[in-house]
Amino acid sequence: MDNVWSIMDLLFAGAGLYALYAYYLLKTKGEITTSILMSKDVDIRKCKDIEGYKVFVAPKILIFGAAALLYGILGLVNSYVSPVPGVLYTAAMVLFFVILIWFAFQTKKGVQMFW
């Protein structure tokens, strides 16, 4: 069972890195990584205000990416380095899942506002 949690922690950390990379591309090159922000049926070329969408979504990607990366790292530390106190680990898990749900609603809101 510990291997399953380690794989999940790696996936969370990887998702966090991917989101932070999407943020980097957005801020430096102006590229929108659609796979993390919207469903495949949304055509980026039909956006009403692409610059407004970038401003809207950038901080949300950063928050989600940081939360996923930190939660994944915390889980890996818990598994391989030193046990993290249960209260801290549970609080981090709850906070991450709250941010995950918030991010999902915000990306949907962004599509509704800008398409």
VONUTI-483718 format. One record per atom (N, C-alpha, C, CB): atom name; x, y, z; residue number from 1; residue in three letters; chain. Coordinates in steps of 0.001 Angstrom, whole numbers. Glycine has a CB too. Layout:
BEGIN
{'CA' {X Y Z} NUM 'Ala' 'A'} ...
This chain:
BEGIN
{'N' {823 -1201 0} 1 'Met' 'A'} {'CA' {0 0 0} 1 'Met' 'A'} {'C' {862 1258 0} 1 'Met' 'A'} {'CB' {-933 2 1206} 1 'Met' 'A'} {'N' {2023 1193 653} 2 'Asp' 'A'} {'CA' {2907 2358 669} 2 'Asp' 'A'} {'C' {3388 2719 -729} 2 'Asp' 'A'} {'CB' {4101 2101 1574} 2 'Asp' 'A'} {'N' {3578 1713 -1579} 3 'Asn' 'A'} {'CA' {4011 1999 -2950} 3 'Asn' 'A'} {'C' {2949 2774 -3718} 3 'Asn' 'A'} {'CB' {4341 699 -3686} 3 'Asn' 'A'} {'N' {1689 2467 -3455} 4 'Val' 'A'} {'CA' {595 3190 -4120} 4 'Val' 'A'} {'C' {639 4658 -3721} 4 'Val' 'A'} {'CB' {-786 2570 -3758} 4 'Val' 'A'} {'N' {842 4936 -2422} 5 'Trp' 'A'} {'CA' {888 6318 -1957} 5 'Trp' 'A'} {'C' {2114 7026 -2521} 5 'Trp' 'A'} {'CB' {897 6373 -418} 5 'Trp' 'A'} {'N' {3227 6318 -2645} 6 'Ser' 'A'} {'CA' {4432 6929 -3209} 6 'Ser' 'A'} {'C' {4210 7302 -4667} 6 'Ser' 'A'} {'CB' {5632 5979 -3083} 6 'Ser' 'A'} {'N' {3519 6427 -5392} 7 'Ile' 'A'} {'CA' {3211 6732 -6794} 7 'Ile' 'A'} {'C' {2281 7940 -6865} 7 'Ile' 'A'} {'CB' {2565 5504 -7501} 7 'Ile' 'A'} {'N' {1289 7993 -5985} 8 'Met' 'A'} {'CA' {382 9138 -5967} 8 'Met' 'A'} {'C' {1134 10425 -5631} 8 'Met' 'A'} {'CB' {-750 8908 -4957} 8 'Met' 'A'} {'N' {2049 10339 -4671} 9 'Asp' 'A'} {'CA' {2836 11518 -4309} 9 'Asp' 'A'} {'C' {3680 11991 -5486} 9 'Asp' 'A'} {'CB' {3734 11215 -3104} 9 'Asp' 'A'} {'N' {4253 11045 -6222} 10 'Leu' 'A'} {'CA' {5016 11407 -7424} 10 'Leu' 'A'} {'C' {4112 12060 -8469} 10 'Leu' 'A'} {'CB' {5701 10161 -8023} 10 'Leu' 'A'} {'N' {2902 11532 -8614} 11 'Leu' 'A'} {'CA' {1956 12124 -9567} 11 'Leu' 'A'} {'C' {1565 13537 -9159} 11 'Leu' 'A'} {'CB' {704 11254 -9686} 11 'Leu' 'A'} {'N' {1320 13751 -7862} 12 'Phe' 'A'} {'CA' {979 15098 -7392} 12 'Phe' 'A'} {'C' {2144 16061 -7626} 12 'Phe' 'A'} {'CB' {603 15071 -5893} 12 'Phe' 'A'} {'N' {3349 15623 -7289} 13 'Ala' 'A'} {'CA' {4522 16472 -7494} 13 'Ala' 'A'} {'C' {4720 16744 -8985} 13 'Ala' 'A'} {'CB' {5786 15811 -6892} 13 'Ala' 'A'} {'N' {4520 15730 -9809} 14 'Gly' 'A'} {'CA' {4641 15911 -11258} 14 'Gly' 'A'} {'C' {3596 16864 -11807} 14 'Gly' 'A'} {'CB' {4529 14577 -11962} 14 'Gly' 'A'} {'N' {2372 16746 -11320} 15 'Ala' 'A'} {'CA' {1312 17671 -11748} 15 'Ala' 'A'} {'C' {1655 19098 -11330} 15 'Ala' 'A'} {'CB' {-57 17252 -11152} 15 'Ala' 'A'} {'N' {2225 19237 -10148} 16 'Gly' 'A'} {'CA' {2639 20559 -9687} 16 'Gly' 'A'} {'C' {3725 21143 -10566} 16 'Gly' 'A'} {'CB' {3121 20492 -8253} 16 'Gly' 'A'} {'N' {4718 20314 -10912} 17 'Leu' 'A'} {'CA' {5785 20785 -11806} 17 'Leu' 'A'} {'C' {5226 21160 -13170} 17 'Leu' 'A'} {'CB' {6873 19711 -11962} 17 'Leu' 'A'} {'N' {4306 20361 -13679} 18 'Tyr' 'A'} {'CA' {3704 20647 -14979} 18 'Tyr' 'A'} {'C' {2922 21962 -14936} 18 'Tyr' 'A'} {'CB' {2780 19491 -15408} 18 'Tyr' 'A'} {'N' {2173 22180 -13858} 19 'Ala' 'A'} {'CA' {1419 23429 -13725} 19 'Ala' 'A'} {'C' {2365 24625 -13608} 19 'Ala' 'A'} {'CB' {487 23368 -12498} 19 'Ala' 'A'} {'N' {3443 24470 -12866} 20 'Leu' 'A'} {'CA' {4412 25563 -12756} 20 'Leu' 'A'} {'C' {5094 25827 -14097} 20 'Leu' 'A'} {'CB' {5464 25242 -11683} 20 'Leu' 'A'} {'N' {5324 24774 -14876} 21 'Tyr' 'A'} {'CA' {5881 24945 -16217} 21 'Tyr' 'A'} {'C' {4867 25670 -17120} 21 'Tyr' 'A'} {'CB' {6269 23564 -16828} 21 'Tyr' 'A'} {'N' {3591 25327 -16987} 22 'Ala' 'A'} {'CA' {2545 26019 -17755} 22 'Ala' 'A'} {'C' {2504 27498 -17375} 22 'Ala' 'A'} {'CB' {1158 25362 -17512} 22 'Ala' 'A'} {'N' {2676 27787 -16088} 23 'Tyr' 'A'} {'CA' {2727 29178 -15631} 23 'Tyr' 'A'} {'C' {3933 29889 -16244} 23 'Tyr' 'A'} {'CB' {2790 29244 -14083} 23 'Tyr' 'A'} {'N' {5076 29223 -16231} 24 'Tyr' 'A'} {'CA' {6294 29788 -16814} 24 'Tyr' 'A'} {'C' {6087 30108 -18301} 24 'Tyr' 'A'} {'CB' {7478 28811 -16636} 24 'Tyr' 'A'} {'N' {5514 29168 -19042} 25 'Leu' 'A'} {'CA' {5262 29405 -20468} 25 'Leu' 'A'} {'C' {4295 30559 -20669} 25 'Leu' 'A'} {'CB' {4710 28140 -21134} 25 'Leu' 'A'} {'N' {3298 30636 -19824} 26 'Leu' 'A'} {'CA' {2315 31712 -19932} 26 'Leu' 'A'} {'C' {2956 33073 -19691} 26 'Leu' 'A'} {'CB' {1172 31490 -18941} 26 'Leu' 'A'} {'N' {3780 33166 -18652} 27 'Lys' 'A'} {'CA' {4375 34451 -18286} 27 'Lys' 'A'} {'C' {5532 34853 -19204} 27 'Lys' 'A'} {'CB' {4861 34400 -16854} 27 'Lys' 'A'} {'N' {6324 33899 -19664} 28 'Thr' 'A'} {'CA' {7503 34262 -20459} 28 'Thr' 'A'} {'C' {7232 34299 -21954} 28 'Thr' 'A'} {'CB' {8617 33294 -20186} 28 'Thr' 'A'} {'N' {6454 33348 -22457} 29 'Lys' 'A'} {'CA' {6230 33255 -23898} 29 'Lys' 'A'} {'C' {4794 33563 -24306} 29 'Lys' 'A'} {'CB' {6597 31882 -24379} 29 'Lys' 'A'} {'N' {3919 33711 -23313} 30 'Gly' 'A'} {'CA' {2523 33988 -23621} 30 'Gly' 'A'} {'C' {1759 32777 -24116} 30 'Gly' 'A'} {'CB' {2440 35066 -24636} 30 'Gly' 'A'} {'N' {2331 31571 -23976} 31 'Glu' 'A'} {'CA' {1690 30346 -24449} 31 'Glu' 'A'} {'C' {725 29813 -23398} 31 'Glu' 'A'} {'CB' {2746 29279 -24797} 31 'Glu' 'A'} {'N' {-423 29371 -23876} 32 'Ile' 'A'} {'CA' {-1420 28784 -22983} 32 'Ile' 'A'} {'C' {-1364 27272 -23152} 32 'Ile' 'A'} {'CB' {-2861 29338 -23283} 32 'Ile' 'A'} {'N' {-1088 26573 -22068} 33 'Thr' 'A'} {'CA' {-1064 25114 -22063} 33 'Thr' 'A'} {'C' {-2482 24644 -21819} 33 'Thr' 'A'} {'CB' {-78 24546 -20980} 33 'Thr' 'A'} {'N' {-3167 24312 -22898} 34 'Thr' 'A'} {'CA' {-4597 24020 -22795} 34 'Thr' 'A'} {'C' {-4896 22726 -22061} 34 'Thr' 'A'} {'CB' {-5200 23959 -24162} 34 'Thr' 'A'} {'N' {-3982 21781 -22054} 35 'Ser' 'A'} {'CA' {-4288 20488 -21442} 35 'Ser' 'A'} {'C' {-4546 20591 -19948} 35 'Ser' 'A'} {'CB' {-3161 19525 -21690} 35 'Ser' 'A'} {'N' {-4020 21585 -19290} 36 'Ile' 'A'} {'CA' {-4241 21734 -17851} 36 'Ile' 'A'} {'C' {-5362 22734 -17562} 36 'Ile' 'A'} {'CB' {-2946 22180 -17159} 36 'Ile' 'A'} {'N' {-5719 23538 -18527} 37 'Leu' 'A'} {'CA' {-6653 24631 -18270} 37 'Leu' 'A'} {'C' {-8063 24423 -18788} 37 'Leu' 'A'} {'CB' {-6122 25858 -18854} 37 'Leu' 'A'} {'N' {-8236 23596 -19804} 38 'Met' 'A'} {'CA' {-9565 23466 -20396} 38 'Met' 'A'} {'C' {-9698 22132 -21106} 38 'Met' 'A'} {'CB' {-9841 24618 -21370} 38 'Met' 'A'} {'N' {-10916 21780 -21408} 39 'Ser' 'A'} {'CA' {-11147 20523 -22115} 39 'Ser' 'A'} {'C' {-10699 20660 -23568} 39 'Ser' 'A'} {'CB' {-12640 20116 -22040} 39 'Ser' 'A'} {'N' {-10542 19535 -24200} 40 'Lys' 'A'} {'CA' {-10021 19515 -25571} 40 'Lys' 'A'} {'C' {-11001 20090 -26589} 40 'Lys' 'A'} {'CB' {-9667 18100 -25962} 40 'Lys' 'A'} {'N' {-12269 20193 -26228} 41 'Asp' 'A'} {'CA' {-13251 20705 -27183} 41 'Asp' 'A'} {'C' {-13301 22232 -27238} 41 'Asp' 'A'} {'CB' {-14615 20173 -26836} 41 'Asp' 'A'} {'N' {-12515 22914 -26408} 42 'Val' 'A'} {'CA' {-12460 24377 -26418} 42 'Val' 'A'} {'C' {-11378 24809 -27403} 42 'Val' 'A'} {'CB' {-12176 24949 -24983} 42 'Val' 'A'} {'N' {-11764 25634 -28363} 43 'Asp' 'A'} {'CA' {-10823 26130 -29376} 43 'Asp' 'A'} {'C' {-10217 27445 -28882} 43 'Asp' 'A'} {'CB' {-11534 26328 -30764} 43 'Asp' 'A'} {'N' {-8930 27439 -28630} 44 'Ile' 'A'} {'CA' {-8234 28615 -28096} 44 'Ile' 'A'} {'C' {-8348 29811 -29051} 44 'Ile' 'A'} {'CB' {-6751 28286 -27840} 44 'Ile' 'A'} {'N' {-8482 29537 -30326} 45 'Arg' 'A'} {'CA' {-8558 30621 -31317} 45 'Arg' 'A'} {'C' {-9875 31394 -31242} 45 'Arg' 'A'} {'CB' {-8384 30054 -32718} 45 'Arg' 'A'} {'N' {-10852 30842 -30552} 46 'Lys' 'A'} {'CA' {-12158 31504 -30445} 46 'Lys' 'A'} {'C' {-12303 32306 -29152} 46 'Lys' 'A'} {'CB' {-13269 30473 -30529} 46 'Lys' 'A'} {'N' {-11228 32481 -28430} 47 'Cys' 'A'} {'CA' {-11258 33245 -27181} 47 'Cys' 'A'} {'C' {-11564 34710 -27488} 47 'Cys' 'A'} {'CB' {-9908 33116 -26417} 47 'Cys' 'A'} {'N' {-12484 35302 -26710} 48 'Lys' 'A'} {'CA' {-12882 36695 -26927} 48 'Lys' 'A'} {'C' {-11813 37687 -26483} 48 'Lys' 'A'} {'CB' {-14172 36982 -26194} 48 'Lys' 'A'} {'N' {-11081 37337 -25439} 49 'Asp' 'A'} {'CA' {-10063 38248 -24878} 49 'Asp' 'A'} {'C' {-8907 37411 -24334} 49 'Asp' 'A'} {'CB' {-10674 39163 -23743} 49 'Asp' 'A'} {'N' {-7973 37058 -25191} 50 'Ile' 'A'} {'CA' {-6890 36157 -24795} 50 'Ile' 'A'} {'C' {-5997 36777 -23723} 50 'Ile' 'A'} {'CB' {-6052 35781 -26010} 50 'Ile' 'A'} {'N' {-5728 38058 -23821} 51 'Glu' 'A'} {'CA' {-4875 38713 -22813} 51 'Glu' 'A'} {'C' {-5580 38782 -21467} 51 'Glu' 'A'} {'CB' {-4483 40129 -23271} 51 'Glu' 'A'} {'N' {-6876 39040 -21482} 52 'Gly' 'A'} {'CA' {-7652 39043 -20246} 52 'Gly' 'A'} {'C' {-7685 37656 -19611} 52 'Gly' 'A'} {'CB' {-9074 39531 -20515} 52 'Gly' 'A'} {'N' {-7796 36633 -20454} 53 'Tyr' 'A'} {'CA' {-7788 35267 -19951} 53 'Tyr' 'A'} {'C' {-6440 34930 -19311} 53 'Tyr' 'A'} {'CB' {-8101 34280 -21082} 53 'Tyr' 'A'} {'N' {-5369 35364 -19926} 54 'Lys' 'A'} {'CA' {-4038 35108 -19365} 54 'Lys' 'A'} {'C' {-3886 35753 -17991} 54 'Lys' 'A'} {'CB' {-2947 35629 -20312} 54 'Lys' 'A'} {'N' {-4369 36978 -17867} 55 'Val' 'A'} {'CA' {-4305 37674 -16577} 55 'Val' 'A'} {'C' {-5177 36960 -15548} 55 'Val' 'A'} {'CB' {-4753 39150 -16727} 55 'Val' 'A'} {'N' {-6340 36490 -15978} 56 'Phe' 'A'} {'CA' {-7257 35797 -15076} 56 'Phe' 'A'} {'C' {-6674 34479 -14575} 56 'Phe' 'A'} {'CB' {-8583 35543 -15774} 56 'Phe' 'A'} {'N' {-6078 33710 -15465} 57 'Val' 'A'} {'CA' {-5693 32341 -15134} 57 'Val' 'A'} {'C' {-4292 32209 -14533} 57 'Val' 'A'} {'CB' {-5779 31499 -16359} 57 'Val' 'A'} {'N' {-3399 33142 -14781} 58 'Ala' 'A'} {'CA' {-2002 33004 -14339} 58 'Ala' 'A'} {'C' {-1854 32768 -12835} 58 'Ala' 'A'} {'CB' {-1229 34239 -14720} 58 'Ala' 'A'} {'N' {-2444 33591 -11977} 59 'Pro' 'A'} {'CA' {-2239 33332 -10541} 59 'Pro' 'A'} {'C' {-2866 32017 -10079} 59 'Pro' 'A'} {'CB' {-2814 34477 -9724} 59 'Pro' 'A'} {'N' {-3910 31596 -10746} 60 'Lys' 'A'} {'CA' {-4563 30346 -10372} 60 'Lys' 'A'} {'C' {-3690 29142 -10696} 60 'Lys' 'A'} {'CB' {-5905 30219 -11079} 60 'Lys' 'A'} {'N' {-3008 29190 -11844} 61 'Ile' 'A'} {'CA' {-2077 28110 -12193} 61 'Ile' 'A'} {'C' {-930 28072 -11194} 61 'Ile' 'A'} {'CB' {-1532 28291 -13632} 61 'Ile' 'A'} {'N' {-426 29231 -10831} 62 'Leu' 'A'} {'CA' {685 29305 -9886} 62 'Leu' 'A'} {'C' {294 28719 -8524} 62 'Leu' 'A'} {'CB' {1145 30760 -9723} 62 'Leu' 'A'} {'N' {-868 29077 -8027} 63 'Ile' 'A'} {'CA' {-1328 28564 -6736} 63 'Ile' 'A'} {'C' {-1523 27054 -6791} 63 'Ile' 'A'} {'CB' {-2637 29251 -6319} 63 'Ile' 'A'} {'N' {-2186 26574 -7836} 64 'Phe' 'A'} {'CA' {-2405 25135 -7954} 64 'Phe' 'A'} {'C' {-1083 24382 -8090} 64 'Phe' 'A'} {'CB' {-3306 24834 -9153} 64 'Phe' 'A'} {'N' {-191 24881 -8933} 65 'Gly' 'A'} {'CA' {1092 24211 -9136} 65 'Gly' 'A'} {'C' {1910 24137 -7863} 65 'Gly' 'A'} {'CB' {1885 24919 -10204} 65 'Gly' 'A'} {'N' {1961 25227 -7129} 66 'Ala' 'A'} {'CA' {2717 25244 -5877} 66 'Ala' 'A'} {'C' {2097 24288 -4863} 66 'Ala' 'A'} {'CB' {2775 26669 -5299} 66 'Ala' 'A'} {'N' {782 24282 -4771} 67 'Ala' 'A'} {'CA' {104 23406 -3806} 67 'Ala' 'A'} {'C' {324 21933 -4146} 67 'Ala' 'A'} {'CB' {-1401 23716 -3769} 67 'Ala' 'A'} {'N' {199 21584 -5421} 68 'Ala' 'A'} {'CA' {390 20189 -5821} 68 'Ala' 'A'} {'C' {1832 19745 -5601} 68 'Ala' 'A'} {'CB' {2 19999 -7291} 68 'Ala' 'A'} {'N' {2774 20598 -5967} 69 'Leu' 'A'} {'CA' {4182 20251 -5777} 69 'Leu' 'A'} {'C' {4513 20086 -4299} 69 'Leu' 'A'} {'CB' {5083 21320 -6400} 69 'Leu' 'A'} {'N' {4082 21017 -3473} 70 'Leu' 'A'} {'CA' {4369 20932 -2038} 70 'Leu' 'A'} {'C' {3709 19721 -1394} 70 'Leu' 'A'} {'CB' {3907 22198 -1335} 70 'Leu' 'A'} {'N' {2480 19431 -1792} 71 'Tyr' 'A'} {'CA' {1802 18262 -1231} 71 'Tyr' 'A'} {'C' {2507 16971 -1661} 71 'Tyr' 'A'} {'CB' {320 18237 -1670} 71 'Tyr' 'A'} {'N' {2901 16891 -2920} 72 'Gly' 'A'} {'CA' {3617 15710 -3394} 72 'Gly' 'A'} {'C' {4947 15529 -2684} 72 'Gly' 'A'} {'CB' {3845 15801 -4889} 72 'Gly' 'A'} {'N' {5681 16610 -2510} 73 'Ile' 'A'} {'CA' {6967 16547 -1803} 73 'Ile' 'A'} {'C' {6754 16144 -348} 73 'Ile' 'A'} {'CB' {7701 17906 -1878} 73 'Ile' 'A'} {'N' {5738 16706 300} 74 'Leu' 'A'} {'CA' {5451 16355 1684} 74 'Leu' 'A'} {'C' {5151 14862 1812} 74 'Leu' 'A'} {'CB' {4272 17183 2214} 74 'Leu' 'A'} {'N' {4406 14333 866} 75 'Gly' 'A'} {'CA' {4107 12906 879} 75 'Gly' 'A'} {'C' {5346 12055 689} 75 'Gly' 'A'} {'CB' {3102 12580 -188} 75 'Gly' 'A'} {'N' {6227 12472 -207} 76 'Leu' 'A'} {'CA' {7472 11730 -427} 76 'Leu' 'A'} {'C' {8380 11800 796} 76 'Leu' 'A'} {'CB' {8209 12274 -1657} 76 'Leu' 'A'} {'N' {8447 12959 1421} 77 'Val' 'A'} {'CA' {9222 13092 2659} 77 'Val' 'A'} {'C' {8639 12170 3724} 77 'Val' 'A'} {'CB' {9229 14568 3158} 77 'Val' 'A'} {'N' {7330 12143 3813} 78 'Asn' 'A'} {'CA' {6660 11282 4787} 78 'Asn' 'A'} {'C' {6985 9808 4538} 78 'Asn' 'A'} {'CB' {5143 11504 4737} 78 'Asn' 'A'} {'N' {7078 9410 3284} 79 'Ser' 'A'} {'CA' {7327 8012 2952} 79 'Ser' 'A'} {'C' {8790 7608 3063} 79 'Ser' 'A'} {'CB' {6845 7736 1570} 79 'Ser' 'A'} {'N' {9700 8504 2674} 80 'Tyr' 'A'} {'CA' {11094 8088 2513} 80 'Tyr' 'A'} {'C' {12095 8746 3456} 80 'Tyr' 'A'} {'CB' {11510 8356 1135} 80 'Tyr' 'A'} {'N' {11747 9866 4054} 81 'Val' 'A'} {'CA' {12730 10583 4868} 81 'Val' 'A'} {'C' {12386 10477 6348} 81 'Val' 'A'} {'CB' {12806 12058 4448} 81 'Val' 'A'} {'N' {11302 11081 6734} 82 'Ser' 'A'} {'CA' {10914 11115 8133} 82 'Ser' 'A'} {'C' {9404 11266 8208} 82 'Ser' 'A'} {'CB' {11631 12267 8891} 82 'Ser' 'A'} {'N' {8761 10562 9116} 83 'Pro' 'A'} {'CA' {7308 10707 9231} 83 'Pro' 'A'} {'C' {6901 12144 9560} 83 'Pro' 'A'} {'CB' {6770 9762 10302} 83 'Pro' 'A'} {'N' {5936 12614 8810} 84 'Val' 'A'} {'CA' {5377 13950 9039} 84 'Val' 'A'} {'C' {4263 13789 10073} 84 'Val' 'A'} {'CB' {4836 14608 7690} 84 'Val' 'A'} {'N' {4168 14696 11040} 85 'Pro' 'A'} {'CA' {3073 14584 12021} 85 'Pro' 'A'} {'C' {1713 14468 11327} 85 'Pro' 'A'} {'CB' {3074 15805 12968} 85 'Pro' 'A'} {'N' {890 13572 11859} 86 'Gly' 'A'} {'CA' {-397 13279 11234} 86 'Gly' 'A'} {'C' {-1274 14490 11021} 86 'Gly' 'A'} {'CB' {-1131 12299 12052} 86 'Gly' 'A'} {'N' {-1286 15395 11970} 87 'Val' 'A'} {'CA' {-2122 16598 11858} 87 'Val' 'A'} {'C' {-1639 17465 10692} 87 'Val' 'A'} {'CB' {-2097 17411 13185} 87 'Val' 'A'} {'N' {-335 17626 10561} 88 'Leu' 'A'} {'CA' {231 18425 9468} 88 'Leu' 'A'} {'C' {-67 17790 8118} 88 'Leu' 'A'} {'CB' {1746 18587 9649} 88 'Leu' 'A'} {'N' {103 16478 8042} 89 'Tyr' 'A'} {'CA' {-130 15783 6779} 89 'Tyr' 'A'} {'C' {-1607 15849 6383} 89 'Tyr' 'A'} {'CB' {328 14320 6882} 89 'Tyr' 'A'} {'N' {-2482 15663 7350} 90 'Thr' 'A'} {'CA' {-3923 15739 7083} 90 'Thr' 'A'} {'C' {-4322 17150 6667} 90 'Thr' 'A'} {'CB' {-4725 15307 8323} 90 'Thr' 'A'} {'N' {-3787 18153 7342} 91 'Ala' 'A'} {'CA' {-4089 19547 6985} 91 'Ala' 'A'} {'C' {-3601 19859 5577} 91 'Ala' 'A'} {'CB' {-3444 20519 7995} 91 'Ala' 'A'} {'N' {-2410 19379 5229} 92 'Ala' 'A'} {'CA' {-1872 19605 3883} 92 'Ala' 'A'} {'C' {-2743 18914 2841} 92 'Ala' 'A'} {'CB' {-415 19098 3785} 92 'Ala' 'A'} {'N' {-3211 17713 3148} 93 'Met' 'A'} {'CA' {-4060 16977 2216} 93 'Met' 'A'} {'C' {-5374 17710 1991} 93 'Met' 'A'} {'CB' {-4327 15561 2735} 93 'Met' 'A'} {'N' {-5999 18147 3070} 94 'Val' 'A'} {'CA' {-7276 18866 2955} 94 'Val' 'A'} {'C' {-7076 20160 2177} 94 'Val' 'A'} {'CB' {-7869 19167 4357} 94 'Val' 'A'} {'N' {-6032 20902 2509} 95 'Leu' 'A'} {'CA' {-5754 22157 1808} 95 'Leu' 'A'} {'C' {-5519 21918 319} 95 'Leu' 'A'} {'CB' {-4536 22854 2426} 95 'Leu' 'A'} {'N' {-4736 20889 -14} 96 'Phe' 'A'} {'CA' {-4493 20599 -1423} 96 'Phe' 'A'} {'C' {-5789 20280 -2156} 96 'Phe' 'A'} {'CB' {-3515 19439 -1564} 96 'Phe' 'A'} {'N' {-6632 19437 -1572} 97 'Phe' 'A'} {'CA' {-7862 19077 -2266} 97 'Phe' 'A'} {'C' {-8840 20245 -2359} 97 'Phe' 'A'} {'CB' {-8525 17912 -1569} 97 'Phe' 'A'} {'N' {-8840 21142 -1390} 98 'Val' 'A'} {'CA' {-9644 22361 -1493} 98 'Val' 'A'} {'C' {-9138 23207 -2660} 98 'Val' 'A'} {'CB' {-9597 23173 -165} 98 'Val' 'A'} {'N' {-7820 23349 -2767} 99 'Ile' 'A'} {'CA' {-7230 24122 -3869} 99 'Ile' 'A'} {'C' {-7509 23443 -5202} 99 'Ile' 'A'} {'CB' {-5708 24290 -3667} 99 'Ile' 'A'} {'N' {-7444 22127 -5251} 100 'Leu' 'A'} {'CA' {-7738 21385 -6483} 100 'Leu' 'A'} {'C' {-9166 21648 -6951} 100 'Leu' 'A'} {'CB' {-7523 19877 -6269} 100 'Leu' 'A'} {'N' {-10113 21581 -6038} 101 'Ile' 'A'} {'CA' {-11517 21838 -6390} 101 'Ile' 'A'} {'C' {-11700 23296 -6817} 101 'Ile' 'A'} {'CB' {-12452 21508 -5194} 101 'Ile' 'A'} {'N' {-11090 24218 -6076} 102 'Trp' 'A'} {'CA' {-11152 25641 -6432} 102 'Trp' 'A'} {'C' {-10574 25868 -7835} 102 'Trp' 'A'} {'CB' {-10384 26497 -5388} 102 'Trp' 'A'} {'N' {-9445 25237 -8124} 103 'Phe' 'A'} {'CA' {-8807 25386 -9434} 103 'Phe' 'A'} {'C' {-9720 24861 -10541} 103 'Phe' 'A'} {'CB' {-7453 24647 -9465} 103 'Phe' 'A'} {'N' {-10365 23739 -10312} 104 'Ala' 'A'} {'CA' {-11271 23187 -11320} 104 'Ala' 'A'} {'C' {-12422 24156 -11602} 104 'Ala' 'A'} {'CB' {-11822 21821 -10859} 104 'Ala' 'A'} {'N' {-12992 24727 -10554} 105 'Phe' 'A'} {'CA' {-14079 25690 -10751} 105 'Phe' 'A'} {'C' {-13585 26965 -11435} 105 'Phe' 'A'} {'CB' {-14727 26038 -9406} 105 'Phe' 'A'} {'N' {-12397 27408 -11097} 106 'Gln' 'A'} {'CA' {-11851 28630 -11702} 106 'Gln' 'A'} {'C' {-11534 28434 -13175} 106 'Gln' 'A'} {'CB' {-10596 29074 -10963} 106 'Gln' 'A'} {'N' {-11013 27267 -13560} 107 'Thr' 'A'} {'CA' {-10735 27043 -14976} 107 'Thr' 'A'} {'C' {-12039 26986 -15765} 107 'Thr' 'A'} {'CB' {-9928 25744 -15175} 107 'Thr' 'A'} {'N' {-13061 26384 -15179} 108 'Lys' 'A'} {'CA' {-14370 26356 -15845} 108 'Lys' 'A'} {'C' {-14943 27768 -15957} 108 'Lys' 'A'} {'CB' {-15353 25440 -15076} 108 'Lys' 'A'} {'N' {-14797 28549 -14899} 109 'Lys' 'A'} {'CA' {-15270 29937 -14908} 109 'Lys' 'A'} {'C' {-14535 30737 -15985} 109 'Lys' 'A'} {'CB' {-15067 30594 -13516} 109 'Lys' 'A'} {'N' {-13231 30526 -16113} 110 'Gly' 'A'} {'CA' {-12443 31230 -17124} 110 'Gly' 'A'} {'C' {-12924 30942 -18531} 110 'Gly' 'A'} {'CB' {-10989 30858 -17001} 110 'Gly' 'A'} {'N' {-13237 29691 -18794} 111 'Val' 'A'} {'CA' {-13762 29323 -20118} 111 'Val' 'A'} {'C' {-15107 29989 -20345} 111 'Val' 'A'} {'CB' {-13895 27786 -20256} 111 'Val' 'A'} {'N' {-15968 30000 -19335} 112 'Gln' 'A'} {'CA' {-17283 30632 -19477} 112 'Gln' 'A'} {'C' {-17160 32144 -19694} 112 'Gln' 'A'} {'CB' {-18142 30350 -18235} 112 'Gln' 'A'} {'N' {-16201 32776 -19028} 113 'Met' 'A'} {'CA' {-16052 34228 -19129} 113 'Met' 'A'} {'C' {-15428 34675 -20453} 113 'Met' 'A'} {'CB' {-15211 34731 -17981} 113 'Met' 'A'} {'N' {-14517 33891 -20983} 114 'Phe' 'A'} {'CA' {-13708 34363 -22105} 114 'Phe' 'A'} {'C' {-14026 33660 -23430} 114 'Phe' 'A'} {'CB' {-12253 34180 -21781} 114 'Phe' 'A'} {'N' {-14961 32724 -23446} 115 'Trp' 'A'} {'CA' {-15333 32087 -24705} 115 'Trp' 'A'} {'C' {-16771 32294 -25030} 115 'Trp' 'A'} {'CB' {-15040 30628 -24667} 115 'Trp' 'A'} 
